[in-house]
Amino acid sequence: MPYLDQPWRPPEEFAQGEWVPELDQHDWLDRHRDLPHASWVKLDGLTGSDAEYLQSTNLLVDERGKYLKVLGADIGSAQRDGFFYANFLEQLKRAAPRSTDDPDADKAAGEAVERMKVMGFTSANLDEQHGGPPEGNSPRPWRAVMKWLSSLIRKVWRFLVNAAQAFGILVRHLIADTQSHATVSFSVSIPPAIAFDVDLEYIIDSNKWKMFKEFINAIWEQMEELVRP
């Protein structure tokens, strides 16, 4: 989903420069309420003042845990979007043109966009100038839709990079010797992926370990969203 170039959805619930999930925008907004320092959702990631607030030793453990859980849900949501972008890309790859202006390839591109609309993907319903798909010039050009989907995957990657920074800041005072015993890794692949590696020996407090598990569970809950009954 694009980072917004203008406020979106009356009464402008999403601000300019913020990431918008493809699905369940109300759930996204609800979990962010009362967490004013979660600026990892912005194009440039955490602001300096928000980073300073989240890494402060004065931040209560319960509040840090709330931010960590919301971060996990946001990561899961973004990775889920990336998974579907990658699958649509794969469909178009299998329909690659066999000749110049292959009508079957262009038809497949139009069908992919229509499927995204039926699934309720926000980006598929935006105007092209605001981050939506290429105009449906009957049929949609295959190459243009491939480029659009690739740009969405790149935005997922950017979001995950910003989220990794937020994770490092939030766990800094939860895990002893964090720099040596908590790592974040990226998979520069399609779809983009992020992984967290924590040395359990350095989770010295059961409440903090519970907090980390809630973070992981929040990721999976969002990634499972479309396969629930």
N, C-alpha and C positions, 0 to 999 in steps of 0.2 A: 504494500500500500504506500502511496506517496507521502512524503513530508509535504505539508500544505504550504502553498504559496499565498494563501489568503484564509481568513477564518472560515470555518465550514459548519454547516448545519445550524439553522436557527434553533435556539438563540446563541449561535456561535459558540458551541460547546467545546470545539477544538480550535485552538489558537493557531495563528500563522507559524509555520516552521515546526509543527508537532507531527509526530507519527500518528497515523490513524489505522487501526486494525481493519482487516477485511470484513470481519464478522463480530457480532456482539459488542457493538460500540458502547451500549448502555452499561454492560458489565465492566468494560474497561474504565469508563468514567466513574462508576460506583467504587471500584477498588482504589481509585486515585484520590477520592475525596478525602480531605483532611491530611493529605500528604503533599504539602506544597513544595517540597524540595526534590521531587522525583523528576528532575529535568533531564534524565537520560532519554526521555521520549523526544527530545528536541534534536534537530538536525546536527547541531554541534555538540551534543552530549551535555553532561553536567556543567552547570555554570560554576565559576570559581567559588561563589558564596555558598552554593548548595553542596559542593564537594567539601568545603570547610565545615559546614554544619554536620554532614553525615559522618565525617571522620573524627568529630569532636569526642573527647573522652567524657564529656558531660552528657552525651546522648544516652538516654536510658536504654537498657537492653531490650525492653519490650517494644519501644518505638523503633529501635534498630531492626528488630525482628519483623515488624510490620512492613518496613521498607523492603527488607530482604524478600519477604513472601510476595509482595507486589512485583518486585523485580523478576522473580521467578516466573510468575504468571505472564508478565510482559514478554519474557524470553520465549516461553512456550508458544504464545500467540504468534510472535514473529516467525519462529521456526516452522509452525504449522502453515503459515502463509507461504513461506519459502518452499515447503514440501509440495504444495499444490502448483505453484509457479513452475517448479521443476517438472512436474508431471505433465502439465500442459505443454511445456517446451519439448518434452520427449514425444508427445503426440505429434507435434508439428515436425519434429525431426524425422519421424517415420513417414510423414507425408511430404518430404522434401521434393521440390519440383524436379521433374525428369527432363524438362525442356524449358526454354524461355517462356515466361508468362503461362506456366502450367495452370489451367483452371482448377484442377483437382486440389492442388496445393493451396491456392487462394481460398477455395471453398472450405478446406480443413481449418484454415486460420479463422474464418468467420464463425465456424461451428465452435471452435475453442472459446472465442469471446462470448458467444451466446450461452455456452455452458456456464461460464463464470457468472454471467448475469443471472441465470436461473438459480445458481447456488447462492446468490445474494452478495457476491463480492463487490465491495464498494468501488474499487478501482475500475471495474468493468462498466460501471454506470456513470462515471465522470466524463466530462467533455475532454477531448484530446488535449486542449490547451491547459487543462488543470490536472494532467497526469493520467487521463483515461486512455483507452485503446485508440488506434488509428481509426479515422472515420470509415464507416462501412460503405465504401464506394462500390458495393455490389459487383464482384466480391472483394473482401478485404485483402490487401496484398500480404502474401505469406511472409515475406522478408520483414515488412514493417511490424507485424505482430510478434515475430520472433525477437526483434529488437526491443519492442515494448516489454515483453515478458523478461528479457534479460536485464532491462533497466530496473524492473521490480526486484529481481533477485539481488542486484547490486545494492539496492536500498535495504534489503534484509541484512546483508553483510554489514552495512554501515551501522544499522541499529544494534546488531550483536556486538560490534566493536565498542560502541558507547556503553552497552550494558555490561561488558566485561570490566570497563573502568569503574562503573558503579559497584560491581561486585567486590572488586579489590578494595575499594574505599570502605564499604560496609563491613567487611569481615576483618578489617585491619585490627580492630580491638576485640575481636571475638576469638581469634586463633593465635595462640602463642607463636612468635617467630613466623608471622604470616608470610614474609617474603621468601622464606626457605621451604615452607610446608603447605602452601596453598597456591596452586597454579591454575591458569586458564589457558586452554588451547583452542585453536581455530582450525577448522577444516576448510581450506580454500577450494571448495567444490560446489557442485550443484546437486542438491540445495546446500546453502551455507550451513555450517553447524558449529556449535560452541560446546566445550566440555570443561568440567571442573574437577580438579584432583586435589583432595584434601587428605593430609596425613592424619589418620584417626588418632594416632598417639598424642597429637597436639590439640585434640578436642577434650579439654580437661574438665568440662562442665557439662553434665547431662542435659541441662536446659539449652545450652548453646548447640549441642548436637541435635536436639529436637528442632531447634530453629533451622538448622541446615537441612534436615529432612523435610521440613515444611516448604522450604525453598525448592527442593527437587520435586516434591509432590505438586507444587503449583505449576511447575513447568509441564509435567505430564498431564495434568488436568486440562490445560489449555490445548495441548497437542491432540488430546483425545476428543475434543469438543464435537467434531463433525461425525464421529463414529458412535456416539451415544444413541440409545433408542429414542 
